[in-house]
Every structure is written in C-alpha cells, then in structure tokens.
Amino acid sequence: MRKIYILCTIILIIGFQLNAQDIPRQKLDSVTLTGARIDLPFRENSRTINIITSTDIKNSAAVNVADLLQQVAGVDIRRRGTGGSQADLYIRGGGFDQTLLLIDGIKMDDAQTGHHTMNAALPIEVIERIEIIKGPAARVFGQNAFTGAINIVTKKNLNNLVSANLETGSFGQLNGNATAGTELENSSHIVHVGRVTSNGYRNNSDYDNSNYFLKSVFNKNAQPIEMIATFFERKFGAENFYTTNPTFNEYEETQNSLIAFTTTFRKNNLKIQPRVYWKRNQDMFLLRRFEPNFFRNFHISDKIGAEANASYVSKLGITGFGIDLSKIYLRSNNLGNRNRFMTNVFLEHRFSLLNNKLDITPGVALTYFSDFKFHAFPGIDIGFDITNDLKAYGNVGYTYRIPTYTDLYYSDPRTNGNPDLEPEEAFAQEVGIKYITPKFRATLAVFNRDAKNLIDYIRPNTIEEIFTATNITEVNTKGLEFDAAYNLKLKGFTQTLAFGYAYLDDTILEQNEELSRYSLNTLKHQYTTRLSTQLFKDMRQNIVYKYAERTTGQTYNVWDASLVYRLKQMEFTITASNIFDADYIETGFTPMPPSNVLFGLRYNFK
C-alpha cells in the first residue's frame, strides 16, 4: 500500500512539472531562525530544519498545532483524542520528554513531565511559522532538546484586523474564537480569545478548552520592548489515557501560562537580546472523575528565568554566546515540594571559508543543575555550498536530558519513580543535502544516535511487578528522512504538493520488549503527502494523506481534507478528518476518533 502512494506522488510531480510556470522566489529562503544566537537564513543553516509557513498552516486541513505537526516526516505526535487536549511530542524516536518546545525562542520545558509539553502550543490563528530543528539541539537550546526542538513563532502584527471564527461539527464540537490586532503610534497589540468544546466521540472523552493570548510591543519609536502573555486551560475526560481498568473514569484539568519581556540592543557589529520570563503549569488528575477522594494528583510547577543571547560579527566570522538562568519550584501532593536552580552557558563561532562556500560552526553548552551538577556538551556543524541552490551539510554533537520530577519521585499502585536516575546522554551524527529553488525544495538526511542511560519504566521480571523508572544501558537509533515541496502556477494560481518520508530503526525492543511502558510504539515508517490546489478564484482544496507503521507492527492510513471558500470578508470552511474511518491507536490504550467533519465560518472586519 505504501509503495502505491509513493508512486502516485511521483506521477503527480511529473505531471505538475509539465505544466509548471515560473513563480516568485519564496520568502522561506530568507527566513532567519528565532531563538538561535547566530542569525542565519534558513537556506544557509547546516542542520535539518523544516519550516511550516503561515501559508502551509492555512492549507494544512489542521485545526490545532498537534494535528499540524503530524504532517511533518520525522515528527511523531501521539494524541489521545481530539481538540489538542493531550498529546505527546517526539522527534526521531526517543521519548516524549526529549523534544523541547519554544514560543518565540522562550523555552517551555516542564520539570514535572513532558506530557505537558503540548499544553503550551498556541492557537494557529496567531502563528506566523513553526521552525522544526531535527537532531540533537542541546548545544543550541540546552536541556530537553535531546532529539530536537520546535519553535513556534508568533505574528508580528495584524494590520488593524479583527477576525471572528465559529465552527461546529461531529461529536458536538462547538468552537469559537476572536483575534484582533491594532497598530498605535508607539505600540502594537495582538489579542486572541478562544474556546474549543466537544461532547466527545466515546465515553468520557468530552473536553472544554480555553485559549487566551496577548502580544504587545511598547516603545516602538525608541527601544522596543516585546511582551507575550498566554493562558491555556484544558478540562477533559481522560478515559483509558493511562489505564485499562473499566471501573475508572479518568479526568484531568491543566493550566499553562507564560509571561515574558524581550528587547534587543544593537551597536555596530554587536547584538544583545535580554529576556525575562515566568512559566507556570498546573495539573489536576482524578483516577475516578466522580470520586475525587479515590485517587487525586495535583501539581503546580513554576519556572522563573532570565537569559541574554548575543552575537558579534568580526573578520573571523560570527561569534554567538549567551547565558540562561532559571529557578524551578514544584508543589505536589505526590512528588513533594522540590526546587532546582539551572544555569546554561552557550558559546559558538561560525567560520566562513573558500569564498563563503564552506561554513564550520563549532560550539559548546555548559550546564549546571543544583541536583545534577556540571555537564558540557560540545558539537560542530559543517556545510558546503555545491551550487547556489544545492548545499551539503553534516553535524555531530553530544546531547542530554536530566530526569523529570515524575521520573524521580512519582508513585502509585502500578508505578514507582527512581531518585537514583542518571541524566540521559547521547552522541549523534548526521549528514544531509538540501536543494532550494523558487519552485522546488527538498532535504535528504541520514542520522545515527548512540544513547546511554535512557529512561523508561520497566517491570524487571514479570508483568505482575510494578513499573519502575530505570536507566536503559545503551540504545542505538538510526534513520533516514526525506522532505520535499513543489510549487507551480496553474490557471494563474499557486498549487502545492508537499511530501515526506521517514525511516527509523532502533534497538529499544532488545532491552525489555514485553515489559517496557513507553518505548514500544516508535514510528518505523512514516509517509505524508499534502496536495493544496486552487482552480477557482475564491475556492481552495487541501488533501492530506498520512501513513504510519510502528515497531509494534501496527499500520494505518489516514486521509484528511479541507475546502475553503472566500466571499468578500467571509470565509466558509469544511474540514474532514479520518475520511475513510481508519481504526487506529497512536499511543496507550485510546482509540482515535472515527470519521468526522467540522463546518466553519470566519468573518474579517477591516
């Protein structure tokens, strides 16, 4: 089945090539990554990076970030239900604690558990683009960027636009949001308010989620100061999210908030960007929804941080350096009251040789944790411009992750943490090639990761024993990824075909195949295709196909589609998910929703 769809994709590309006309060079070529100390355009970076643009988001047939990221080869979003209520994030295998999420370069890691990573994901209405950095990124971003990092970049302005959106559909879904932007003489502001609700597609799978977002820039005419503030609340039935006991009706409520202030100083060849921020997460879980006294977990984590990133341009190249200081506080009825002080120091330098055709960027991250002491993680990126459009690159480096408080201290009748856990470490290597032209872009990469001390929950001998957090001795992961997108002009409109394939092989099953909790569901083969067409002035169609084969042997094919019709200031949408009613599970014991549809109406006030 997979070969048939790959063949169809190749035929479509050939057909498009015969009809293609020149189109303007995409802005993507000059996108500069946010959060890195050395400013580099996308095409000059010597790493494997995917950029999801605002146009890609509109044409994705996705209604939230979790659904959107599933369309990227090498990224595995394992959802438990709809509405983005609970989803785990993986890049190139690994675990759900090993990918770092950032908002405008602000690190959103959670010391309690990586299950909360996607709680911070923004509504797609305020997203300008999403930057996906694959491979070890600890040298650039620090803790938790073990297998990669995802940076959500927010919009800069909305040009005095007000937009209101209302959606309804299957499972009693009723969604509404409003987004407004204003430009004043010395400030600008973006505000978003939204609510997403559903009765659920199965027993105890209802949800009621609220989103609040504010971005402001003050003092624009002198020294601009950017403020971002978010508050997301999720209340959802969690049936079989973590257990299979039919007498349990699990329920969870989470709150995630952020407030941050950032500014940038520039003088001659020096740029300094200081930032202060406060991130908070609250989690309440009931094993029996209507019996709160039976088993209840309640956790509040706070992260208060200050960082400064800088770069200096000289005759020898570009030097990037920075420091990140943060303090973490945890209050929990299960994990206890904990605190941790963290310091990360970064240093890297980019050399450009052979008339700027060869770039070499060595660097190191130095870390200190009050409970795990000092660590150093060096690495190097190398790139060579074969032509103006074709670049070969490679990188090697060490990466790490310290255990979460859940890994260390969690306890219930079936699970025990382990306070003696060691940090996870890995040595990773990658080589790749990327080709970028106005009509076609593609990236091919192969990678290898040798990890030690990976953390999983293991029952050492029999299935009757308690799962205990354990450092697995050694795990090797290797794989291949291919991403491409083709754009053409047809009947005066831009048409897009994007596709990707990822292969991953690891030795995790050799550790404890029958008795491991989290490591058995890796994506071995992943294939994605998105076809976005516009044949009429006011109507656009999008079709998305996803194929997955997991190491457990499970395979599934999922088709999504959307239709967008614009009538002056109004926009009508129909979004269909799992069109052919595939029966599948992405993680744990929770079956994904059957075929469903969502109808939407958006009105733009100018």
C-alpha positions in Angstrom: 0.0 0.0 0.0 2.8 2.4 0.9 4.6 1.8 -2.4 1.4 2.6 -4.4 1.0 6.0 -2.7 4.7 6.9 -3.2 4.3 6.0 -6.9 1.2 8.2 -7.1 3.2 11.1 -5.6 6.0 10.7 -8.2 3.4 10.7 -11.0 1.8 13.8 -9.7 5.2 15.6 -9.6 6.0 14.7 -13.2 2.5 15.9 -14.2 2.9 19.2 -12.4 6.4 19.7 -13.9 4.9 19.6 -17.4 2.5 22.4 -16.6 4.7 24.5 -14.3 5.5 28.1 -14.8 7.9 30.4 -13.0 6.7 31.7 -9.7 8.2 34.3 -7.5 11.0 33.2 -5.1 9.6 32.2 -1.8 10.2 34.3 1.3 11.1 31.0 3.1 14.6 31.2 1.6 15.5 34.2 3.8 13.7 33.2 7.0 16.0 33.6 10.0 15.6 31.2 12.8 14.3 32.6 16.1 16.0 31.8 19.4 19.4 31.0 18.0 22.3 33.3 18.9 23.8 33.4 15.3 21.3 34.8 12.8 21.3 32.5 9.8 18.8 32.4 6.9 17.1 29.0 6.5 19.0 28.1 3.3 22.4 28.7 5.0 21.9 26.6 8.1 23.9 23.4 8.3 21.2 21.4 10.1 18.0 19.5 9.1 15.2 22.1 9.6 11.6 22.2 8.5 9.7 25.5 8.3 5.9 25.4 8.4 4.8 28.8 7.0 1.6 30.7 7.6 0.5 29.6 4.1 1.3 26.0 4.9 -0.9 26.3 8.1 -3.9 27.7 6.0 -3.5 24.7 3.6 -3.0 22.0 6.2 -6.6 20.9 7.0 -5.4 21.1 10.6 -7.3 23.0 13.4 -4.6 22.9 16.0 -0.8 22.6 16.3 -0.9 18.9 17.3 -2.7 18.0 14.1 -0.4 20.3 12.1 2.9 18.7 13.3 1.6 15.2 12.3 2.1 16.2 8.7 5.9 16.5 9.1 8.0 13.4 8.4 10.2 12.6 11.4 7.8 14.2 13.9 5.5 11.9 15.8 2.6 13.4 17.6 0.8 10.8 19.7 -2.6 12.2 20.5 -5.2 10.9 23.0 -8.4 12.2 21.4 -9.4 15.4 19.6 -9.1 19.1 20.3 -5.5 19.1 21.3 -6.4 18.2 24.9 -3.5 15.8 25.4 -0.7 14.9 23.0 2.9 13.8 23.3 5.7 15.2 21.1 8.5 13.1 19.6 11.2 13.8 17.0 13.3 10.9 15.5 12.1 8.4 18.1 13.2 8.9 21.7 10.8 9.8 24.4 8.1 12.5 25.0 10.5 14.3 27.4 13.2 14.6 24.8 11.9 17.3 22.5 12.0 21.0 23.5 9.1 23.3 22.6 9.8 27.1 22.4 7.5 30.1 21.9 9.3 32.9 20.2 12.6 31.4 21.4 11.3 31.0 25.0 11.9 27.5 26.4 8.7 25.9 27.5 10.1 22.7 29.2 8.2 21.4 32.2 10.1 19.9 35.1 7.1 17.8 36.2 6.7 15.8 33.0 6.9 16.0 29.2 3.2 15.1 29.0 2.6 18.8 29.4 4.8 20.0 26.5 1.9 20.5 24.1 -0.1 22.3 26.8 1.8 25.4 25.7 1.0 25.1 22.0 -0.5 28.3 20.6 -3.8 28.6 18.6 -2.9 28.6 14.9 -4.6 32.0 14.4 -1.6 33.8 16.0 1.2 31.7 14.5 3.4 33.2 11.8 5.5 30.0 11.3 6.8 26.9 13.0 10.6 26.0 13.0 11.4 22.4 13.5 15.1 21.6 14.3 15.7 17.9 14.0 18.6 16.1 15.7 20.5 17.0 18.9 19.9 20.7 19.7 21.2 20.8 23.3 24.3 22.8 22.2 21.9 25.5 20.9 19.0 25.4 23.2 20.0 23.4 26.3 18.0 21.0 28.5 15.4 18.8 26.8 16.5 19.4 23.2 17.7 15.8 23.2 16.3 14.7 19.8 15.2 18.1 18.5 13.4 21.4 19.1 10.2 23.1 17.8 9.9 26.8 17.9 6.5 28.5 17.4 7.0 32.0 16.0 4.1 34.4 16.6 2.8 37.0 14.2 4.3 40.5 14.4 1.1 42.4 13.6 -2.4 42.0 12.1 -2.6 45.4 10.4 -5.7 46.6 12.4 -7.6 43.5 11.6 -10.4 41.9 13.7 -11.3 38.3 12.9 -14.1 36.1 14.4 -14.5 32.4 13.8 -17.2 29.9 14.6 -17.0 26.1 14.0 -19.4 23.2 14.7 -19.5 19.6 13.7 -19.2 16.0 14.8 -19.2 14.8 18.4 -21.0 18.0 19.5 -18.0 20.2 18.6 -18.5 23.9 19.1 -15.5 26.2 18.7 -15.3 29.9 18.7 -12.5 32.5 18.7 -11.8 36.1 18.0 -8.4 37.6 17.1 -7.7 41.4 16.9 -4.7 43.4 16.1 -4.1 47.2 16.3 -1.2 49.5 15.4 -0.9 52.6 17.6 1.6 55.5 17.4 4.2 53.9 19.7 2.9 50.4 20.3 1.2 47.5 18.7 -1.0 44.7 20.1 -2.4 41.3 19.1 -5.2 39.7 21.2 -6.8 36.3 20.8 -9.6 34.6 22.8 -10.9 31.2 22.0 -12.8 28.2 23.4 -13.0 24.7 22.0 -15.6 22.2 23.3 -17.0 18.8 22.5 -19.3 16.1 24.0 -16.7 13.5 23.0 -16.6 10.7 20.4 -16.6 7.9 23.0 -17.4 7.5 26.7 -15.7 10.2 28.9 -13.9 11.9 26.1 -15.5 15.3 26.3 -13.5 18.5 26.6 -13.7 22.2 27.3 -10.6 24.1 26.4 -9.9 27.9 26.6 -7.1 29.9 25.0 -6.0 33.5 25.8 -3.1 35.2 24.0 -1.7 38.7 24.2 1.3 40.1 22.3 2.4 43.7 22.6 5.3 45.8 21.5 5.8 49.0 23.5 8.1 52.0 22.9 8.4 51.2 19.2 9.9 54.5 18.3 12.9 54.2 20.7 13.9 50.9 22.4 11.1 48.4 21.5 10.1 46.0 24.3 8.1 43.0 23.4 5.7 41.3 25.8 4.0 38.0 25.3 1.4 36.6 27.7 -0.6 33.3 27.4 -3.1 31.4 29.4 -4.5 28.0 28.3 -6.9 25.9 30.3 -8.0 22.4 29.4 -10.6 20.3 31.1 -11.2 16.8 29.6 -12.3 13.3 30.2 -9.3 11.0 30.0 -10.9 7.6 29.5 -8.1 5.0 29.3 -5.4 7.6 28.8 -3.2 5.8 31.4 -5.1 2.7 32.4 -7.3 -0.1 31.0 -9.4 -0.6 34.2 -13.1 -0.4 33.1 -14.1 0.9 36.6 -12.0 4.1 36.2 -13.3 7.2 34.6 -10.2 9.3 34.4 -10.4 13.1 34.3 -7.8 15.8 34.0 -7.5 19.6 34.2 -4.4 21.6 33.2 -3.5 25.2 33.1 -0.5 26.6 31.3 0.6 30.3 31.4 3.5 32.4 30.3 4.6 36.0 30.6 7.8 37.2 29.0 9.5 40.5 28.2 12.2 40.8 25.5 14.2 43.6 23.9 17.2 43.8 21.5 20.2 46.1 21.6 22.3 46.7 18.5 25.5 48.6 18.3 27.8 48.3 15.3 28.6 44.6 15.0 27.2 43.6 18.4 23.6 42.4 19.1 22.4 41.6 22.6 18.9 40.2 23.3 18.0 40.0 27.0 14.8 38.4 28.3 12.9 37.6 31.5 10.0 35.2 31.7 7.8 33.3 34.1 6.2 30.0 33.0 3.6 28.2 35.1 1.8 24.8 34.8 -0.9 23.3 36.9 -2.2 19.7 36.6 -5.0 18.0 38.4 -5.7 14.3 37.7 -8.5 12.2 39.0 -8.5 8.4 38.6 -12.2 8.4 39.1 -13.9 11.5 37.8 -16.8 11.4 40.2 -14.9 10.2 43.2 -12.2 12.8 43.8 -11.1 11.3 47.1 -10.3 7.9 45.5 -7.0 9.0 43.8 -6.0 12.6 43.1 -2.8 14.1 41.8 -2.3 17.8 42.0 0.9 19.5 40.8 2.0 23.2 40.3 5.3 24.0 38.7 6.8 27.4 38.2 9.8 28.4 36.1 11.3 31.8 36.5 14.1 32.7 34.2 16.4 35.4 32.8 18.6 35.0 29.7 20.7 37.0 27.4 21.8 35.9 23.9 24.4 37.8 21.9 26.3 37.7 18.6 29.3 39.6 17.4 30.4 39.9 13.7 34.2 40.2 13.0 36.6 39.4 10.3 36.9 35.9 11.6 33.2 35.2 11.3 30.2 35.4 13.7 30.5 34.6 17.4 27.4 33.6 19.4 27.3 33.5 23.1 24.6 33.5 25.8 23.6 32.6 29.4 20.3 31.3 30.7 19.5 31.3 34.4 16.3 29.8 35.8 14.8 28.6 39.1 12.1 25.9 39.2 9.6 25.3 42.0 7.3 22.3 42.3 4.5 21.8 44.7 2.8 18.4 44.5 0.8 16.0 46.7 2.6 13.1 45.0 6.0 14.4 44.0 6.6 16.5 47.1 7.9 20.1 47.2 11.0 20.5 45.0 13.2 23.2 43.6 16.1 23.4 41.2 18.4 26.1 40.0 19.7 25.8 36.4 22.5 27.6 34.6 23.3 27.2 30.9 26.2 29.0 29.1 26.5 28.8 25.3 29.4 29.6 23.0 29.7 29.0 19.3 31.5 30.5 16.3 30.8 30.3 12.6 33.8 30.4 10.2 33.2 31.1 6.5 35.9 29.8 4.2 36.5 29.3 0.4 34.7 32.4 -0.6 31.9 31.7 1.8 31.2 28.3 0.3 32.3 26.3 3.3 30.9 27.1 6.8 32.2 25.5 10.1 30.4 26.2 13.4 31.9 24.6 16.5 30.2 25.2 19.8 29.6 24.0 23.4 26.9 24.2 26.0 28.0 24.2 29.7 25.2 23.4 32.2 24.8 23.3 35.9 21.9 21.9 37.8 21.7 22.2 41.6 20.8 18.5 41.8 22.8 17.1 38.8 26.0 19.3 38.9 28.1 20.2 35.8 27.9 18.9 32.3 29.5 20.0 29.0 28.1 19.2 25.5 30.2 20.1 22.5 29.3 19.8 18.8 30.1 21.0 15.4 28.1 21.9 12.2 29.7 21.8 8.7 28.2 22.9 5.4 29.3 23.3 1.8 27.6 25.1 -1.0 27.9 22.9 -4.0 25.9 25.4 -6.1 23.8 28.4 -5.2 20.8 26.1 -4.8 22.4 22.9 -3.5 24.1 22.5 -0.1 25.7 19.5 1.6 25.9 19.5 5.4 26.8 17.4 8.4 26.9 17.8 12.2 28.0 15.8 15.2 27.4 16.5 18.9 26.5 15.4 22.4 23.1 15.9 23.8 21.5 15.3 27.2 18.3 15.4 29.4 18.0 15.3 33.1 15.1 13.3 34.6 11.8 15.0 35.3 10.4 15.0 38.8 7.9 12.3 37.7 10.8 10.1 36.7 12.4 10.7 40.1 9.6 10.6 42.6 6.2 9.6 41.2 4.4 6.8 43.0 1.0 5.0 42.5 -0.1 1.3 42.9 1.4 0.5 39.5 4.4 2.9 39.1 7.5 4.0 41.1 9.9 6.7 40.3 13.6 6.3 41.0 15.6 9.1 42.8 18.9 7.4 41.7 18.4 8.0 38.0 21.3 9.4 35.9 20.9 12.0 33.2 20.3 10.7 29.7 23.1 11.3 27.2 23.7 10.7 23.5 26.3 11.2 20.8 24.6 11.9 17.5 25.8 12.3 13.9 24.0 13.5 10.8 24.8 14.1 7.1 22.4 15.6 4.6 21.8 17.6 1.4 19.2 20.2 0.6 18.1 21.8 -2.6 16.2 25.1 -2.7 14.8 26.8 -5.8 11.8 29.1 -6.4 9.6 26.1 -7.5 11.1 23.1 -5.6 12.8 22.4 -2.3 14.0 19.1 -0.9 16.0 17.8 2.0 17.6 14.3 2.4 19.3 13.4 5.7 20.6 10.2 7.4 21.4 10.1 11.1 22.7 8.0 13.9 22.3 8.4 17.7 24.1 6.4 20.3 22.4 6.9 23.6 23.1 5.7 27.1 21.1 6.0 30.4 17.8 6.5 28.5 14.9 6.4 31.0 11.9 4.1 30.7 9.5 2.5 33.1 10.4 -1.2 33.3 9.0 -4.3 35.0 12.2 -6.2 35.5 11.0 -9.8 35.6 7.2 -10.4 35.3 4.1 -8.5 34.2 2.8 -8.6 37.8 5.6 -6.3 39.1 5.4 -2.5 39.4 6.8 -0.3 36.6 9.9 1.4 37.9 11.8 4.2 36.3 15.1 2.8 35.0 18.2 3.9 33.1 18.4 1.6 30.0 22.1 0.8 29.3 22.6 1.6 25.6 20.2 2.3 22.7 21.3 2.9 19.1 18.9 4.8 16.7 19.5 5.4 13.1 17.3 6.6 10.3 16.6 8.5 7.1 14.3 11.4 6.3 13.2 13.0 3.0 11.1 16.1 2.7 10.1 18.0 -0.4 7.7 20.6 -1.6 6.8 21.6 -5.2 5.1 24.8 -6.2 3.7 25.8 -9.6 1.4 28.2 -11.3 -1.7 26.7 -12.9 -4.6 28.9 -14.2 -2.9 31.8 -12.5 -3.0 30.3 -9.0 -0.2 28.6 -7.0 -0.6 24.9 -6.5 1.5 23.0 -3.9 2.5 19.4 -3.5 4.4 18.5 -0.3 5.5 15.1 0.8 7.9 13.4 3.2 9.2 10.0 4.2 11.0 8.9 7.4 12.5 5.6 8.3 13.7 4.9 11.9 15.3 1.8 13.4 16.4 1.4 17.0 17.5 -1.3 19.4 15.0 -0.3 22.1 13.0 -3.5 21.8 16.1 -5.5 22.7 16.1 -4.0 26.2 12.8 -5.4 27.6 10.3 -5.8 24.8 7.3 -7.2 26.8 7.8 -5.2 30.0 8.6 -1.7 28.9 5.8 1.0 29.2 6.7 3.8 26.7 9.3 2.6 24.2 7.4 0.2 22.1 5.5 2.5 19.8 8.1 4.1 17.7 7.3 5.1 14.1 9.4 2.8 11.9 8.0 4.0 8.6 6.1 7.4 8.1 4.9 8.8 4.8 3.0 12.1 4.4 1.6 14.0 1.4 -0.3 17.3 1.2 -1.9 18.5 -2.0 -3.2 22.1 -2.0 -4.9 23.3 -5.1 -6.8 26.4 -6.2 -8.6 26.1 -9.5 -11.1 28.9 -9.0 -10.6 32.5 -7.7 -12.3 32.1 -4.3 -12.0 28.4 -3.6 -9.1 26.3 -2.3 -8.9 22.5 -1.7 -6.5 20.6 0.5 -5.9 16.9 0.8 -3.6 15.3 3.4 -2.6 11.6 3.5 -0.6 10.0 6.4 0.7 6.5 6.5 2.3 5.1 9.7 3.9 1.8 10.5 5.0 1.4 14.1 7.6 -1.0 15.6 4.7 -3.0 17.2 3.5 -3.9 13.7 0.5 -1.6 13.7 -0.1 0.2 10.4 -2.7 2.7 9.4 -3.7 5.1 6.6 -5.4 8.4 7.4 -6.9 10.9 5.0 -7.9 14.4 5.9 -9.2 17.2 3.7 -10.5 20.8 3.8 -12.4 23.1 1.5 -12.1 26.9 1.8 -14.5 29.3 0.1 -14.0 33.1 0.3 -16.8 35.5 -0.3 -15.6 39.1 0.3 -14.9 39.4 4.0 -16.3 36.0 4.9 -14.6 32.6 4.7 -16.5 29.3 4.8 -14.6 26.1 5.6 -15.3 22.4 5.7 -12.7 20.2 7.4 -13.0 16.4 7.2 -10.7 14.2 9.4 -10.1 10.5 9.1 -12.3 10.4 6.0 -12.2 6.7 5.4 -12.8 5.8 9.1 -9.4 4.2 9.9 -9.3 2.3 13.1 -6.1 3.0 14.9 -4.3 4.0 18.2 -1.4 6.4 18.3 -0.4 5.8 21.9 -1.5 3.9 25.0 -5.0 2.4 25.0 -7.0 5.3 23.5 -8.6 4.6 20.0 -8.5 7.7 17.8 -11.8 9.3 16.6 -13.7 7.8 13.6 -14.6 9.9 10.5 -15.7 13.4 11.5 -16.4 16.8 9.9 -16.2 20.4 11.1 -18.0 23.3 9.5 -16.7 26.8 10.0 -17.4 30.5 9.3 -14.9 33.3 9.6 -15.6 37.0 9.2 -12.8 39.6 8.9 -13.5 43.2 10.0 -11.3 45.8 8.5 
